[in-house]
Amino acid sequence: MQMKTIMSSIPLPLAERLDALAEHLELPHDKVVTDAIAAWIDREEERRLMDLRMLVSANSIFVERNRVIDWADSL
């Protein structure tokens, strides 16, 4: 698999938590960060998919304004 190096500055408390987790899991920092980014992206993609599904669902029950007015006038 091809790799790309990304450099990022993170707050010191977060870096310390990363250090502690990597040490506890006995994994390299790269693995912990890669897994965390992958999980975050998966969640965001799932949220986007859910949003799109909700929009499709809302559009399927959408009633045009003039149809509502015609119905109300018929009462």
Protein Blocks (a to p, Z undefined) as FASTA:
>chain_A
ZZddddddddfklmmmmmmmmmmnopafklmmmmmmmmmmmmmmmmmmmmmmmmmmmmmm
pccfklmmmmmmmZZ
